[in-house]
Amino acid sequence: MVRALIGILACVMLAGCGAQGEAYQPTPPPAAKSVIYIYRPYKFLSSQANPMITCGHESIELEAGGYYRFEEESEQVTCSVAGDAKSEYKFDAHADEEYFIREEVDTSGLSTQTRFRLVNKAVGHDEIAECNRQGIKQ
């Protein structure tokens, strides 16, 4: 009986381990464009909310453990949650560069707060390696 319960618990925990999709594969930026990866690391007991976010000209709902890759011209890029001006994050993107933006979603009570952080390439490569690519949902 105890073994059966442990087995069931293990299956339930493994089934909810993050977004479905292709594993992260680094690719170099194309000429005259920047590559931006926005990702949401999986954390056990993390928020189940998937707010609609816009980063640059792309919009998506990222699940925990998911990432999305897109290309931008050299310009200022803004990431934000739809309808939440307080979540807005801006940074300058330059041609032939990679950028890693970590999405953090926290739920406390009835409110959900989303933050974006630009992380350095080494941290971004390590954290995104545990994420899977998601398709655009715009």
C-alpha positions in Angstrom: 0.0 0.0 0.0 2.8 2.4 1.0 4.7 1.5 -2.2 1.7 2.2 -4.3 1.2 5.6 -2.8 4.8 6.5 -3.2 4.6 5.4 -6.9 1.5 7.5 -7.5 3.0 10.5 -5.8 6.2 10.2 -7.9 4.2 10.0 -11.2 2.1 13.1 -10.2 5.2 15.1 -9.4 7.0 14.1 -12.7 3.9 14.8 -14.8 3.9 18.5 -13.9 7.5 19.3 -14.4 7.2 22.1 -16.9 6.4 23.1 -20.4 6.3 20.6 -23.3 8.4 21.3 -26.4 11.8 21.1 -27.9 14.8 21.4 -25.6 16.9 24.5 -25.8 19.5 24.6 -28.6 21.7 27.6 -28.9 21.8 29.2 -32.3 23.9 32.2 -33.3 22.2 35.6 -34.0 21.5 36.3 -37.7 23.4 39.3 -39.2 22.1 42.7 -38.3 19.6 41.3 -35.7 19.6 40.5 -32.0 18.3 37.3 -30.6 16.2 37.5 -27.5 15.3 34.5 -25.3 12.5 35.0 -22.8 12.1 32.1 -20.4 10.4 31.1 -17.2 12.4 28.6 -15.1 10.4 25.7 -13.5 10.2 25.8 -9.8 8.4 23.2 -7.7 5.2 24.8 -6.3 5.5 27.8 -8.6 2.6 29.8 -9.8 0.2 28.1 -12.2 -0.7 31.5 -13.8 0.4 32.0 -17.4 0.0 35.8 -18.0 0.0 37.0 -21.6 3.3 38.8 -22.1 4.6 40.9 -24.9 8.4 41.2 -25.4 9.4 43.3 -28.5 6.9 42.5 -31.2 6.0 39.0 -29.9 3.3 37.9 -27.5 3.1 34.6 -25.7 1.9 32.9 -22.5 4.9 31.1 -21.1 4.4 28.1 -18.9 6.8 27.3 -16.1 9.7 25.6 -17.7 9.2 27.2 -21.1 11.1 29.6 -23.3 10.6 31.5 -26.6 13.2 32.8 -29.0 12.7 35.8 -31.3 14.7 38.2 -33.3 14.6 42.0 -33.2 16.2 44.8 -35.1 18.7 46.9 -33.0 16.3 49.0 -30.9 14.9 49.4 -27.4 12.9 46.3 -26.5 10.0 46.4 -24.0 8.7 43.4 -22.1 5.4 43.6 -20.2 2.3 41.8 -19.1 -0.9 42.7 -21.0 -2.7 45.4 -19.0 0.0 45.8 -16.3 2.1 48.9 -16.8 4.0 48.2 -13.6 5.5 45.1 -15.1 7.1 47.0 -18.0 10.9 46.3 -18.5 13.0 48.1 -21.2 16.5 47.4 -22.5 18.6 48.2 -25.6 19.1 45.3 -28.0 22.1 45.5 -30.4 22.8 43.6 -33.6 24.7 40.3 -33.3 24.0 39.9 -29.6 22.0 37.4 -27.5 19.8 38.5 -24.6 18.2 36.4 -21.9 15.1 37.7 -20.1 13.9 35.7 -17.1 10.2 35.9 -16.4 9.3 35.5 -12.7 5.6 35.0 -11.8 4.5 35.1 -8.2 1.0 34.6 -6.9 0.1 35.7 -3.4 -3.6 35.7 -2.4 -5.7 36.9 -5.4 -3.0 38.9 -7.2 -0.3 37.8 -9.6 2.9 39.7 -10.0 5.2 39.3 -13.0 8.7 40.6 -13.2 11.3 40.5 -16.0 15.1 40.4 -15.5 17.8 40.7 -18.0 20.4 38.1 -17.0 24.0 37.7 -18.2 24.7 35.1 -20.9 26.3 32.5 -18.6 23.4 32.5 -16.2 20.9 32.6 -19.1 22.5 29.6 -20.9 22.5 27.6 -17.6 18.9 28.4 -16.7 17.3 28.1 -20.1 18.9 24.6 -20.6 16.2 23.3 -18.3 13.4 24.8 -20.4 11.5 23.7 -23.5 10.6 25.9 -26.5 7.0 27.0 -26.7 5.1 28.2 -29.8 3.7 31.7 -30.3 0.2 32.2 -29.1 -0.7 35.6 -30.5 
